[in-house]
Amino acid sequence: MRIAFTAKGESWDSMIDERFGRAQYILLYDDEKKELNCRNNSSINDVAHGAGPQTAKHVLDMNPDIVITGNGPGGNAGSVLSQRKIKIYTGAGNMTIKQAYDAYINNSLQLLD
């Protein structure tokens, strides 16, 4: 299982970034390999419009099975992700990446339809 997180930093102790489209980092955890990788997404700050779909494309480049975020993507970004059948979990806004992962394992996050 490959899990993408929107994050404010580059480690397990970083906070989830509630904003999907303007997330500072995208962290990818490969559960099989037990590896956490980071993608800097700060270039999105220079984008006036369409940040959500562009971040969704960055996420797709990482090939996750699921995405965990705070408030969830907007409609356009959600459409990009749903075309690839990626499950999106929300409600992790006040958590660290590790806490969000544990919440996912314990079925404590909300699955977007």
C-alpha positions in Angstrom: 0.0 0.0 0.0 1.3 3.4 -1.0 -0.1 6.3 1.0 0.3 10.0 0.1 0.0 12.7 2.8 -0.3 16.4 2.4 2.3 17.8 4.8 3.8 20.9 6.2 7.2 19.2 6.6 9.3 16.3 5.5 9.1 13.7 8.3 6.7 11.5 10.4 6.6 14.3 13.0 5.4 17.0 10.5 1.9 18.2 10.6 -0.7 17.3 8.0 -1.3 20.3 5.7 -5.0 20.8 5.7 -4.9 22.4 2.3 -4.7 19.9 -0.5 -4.0 22.2 -3.4 -1.5 24.4 -1.6 0.2 21.7 0.5 3.9 22.5 1.1 5.0 18.9 0.7 3.6 15.5 -0.4 4.9 12.6 1.6 4.6 9.1 0.3 4.8 6.1 2.6 5.3 2.7 1.0 4.0 0.3 3.6 5.6 -2.7 1.9 9.1 -1.2 1.8 8.6 0.8 5.0 10.0 3.9 3.2 8.9 7.5 3.6 9.7 9.8 0.6 9.1 13.5 0.2 8.2 15.7 -2.7 8.5 19.5 -2.2 5.4 21.1 -3.6 6.2 24.7 -2.7 6.4 25.7 -6.3 2.6 25.6 -6.3 2.7 28.9 -4.3 3.5 30.7 -7.6 0.4 29.3 -9.3 -2.5 31.8 -9.3 -5.3 29.4 -10.4 -5.5 25.6 -10.7 -3.3 24.7 -7.8 -5.5 21.7 -6.8 -5.4 19.9 -10.1 -1.6 20.5 -10.4 -1.0 19.1 -6.9 -3.2 16.2 -7.9 -1.0 15.5 -10.9 2.1 15.7 -8.6 0.4 13.1 -6.3 -0.4 10.9 -9.3 3.2 11.0 -10.3 4.0 9.3 -6.9 1.5 6.5 -7.7 -0.3 6.2 -4.4 -3.2 3.9 -3.5 -4.7 6.4 -1.1 -4.4 10.1 -0.1 -4.7 11.4 3.5 -5.2 15.1 3.9 -7.0 17.7 6.1 -10.0 19.2 4.3 -9.8 17.2 1.1 -9.2 18.4 -2.5 -11.6 20.7 -4.3 -13.8 19.4 -7.1 -11.3 19.6 -10.0 -8.5 18.0 -8.0 -10.9 15.4 -6.7 -11.9 14.5 -10.3 -8.2 14.1 -11.3 -7.6 11.7 -8.4 -10.9 9.7 -8.8 -10.1 9.0 -12.4 -7.3 6.8 -11.1 -9.5 5.2 -8.4 -7.4 6.7 -5.6 -9.2 6.7 -2.2 -9.2 10.0 -0.4 -9.3 10.2 3.4 -9.9 13.5 5.3 -10.1 14.7 8.8 -6.4 14.5 9.6 -5.9 18.3 9.8 -4.7 18.5 13.4 -2.5 15.5 13.3 1.1 14.6 12.5 1.8 12.3 9.6 2.4 9.5 12.1 -0.9 10.2 13.9 -2.7 10.4 10.6 -1.3 7.0 9.5 -2.3 5.5 12.8 -5.8 7.0 12.4 -6.1 5.4 9.0 -5.0 2.0 10.3 -7.7 2.4 13.1 -10.4 3.4 10.6 -10.7 6.9 12.2 -10.6 9.0 9.1 -13.4 9.9 6.7 -13.4 8.3 3.3 -14.7 10.7 0.6 -17.2 9.3 -1.7 
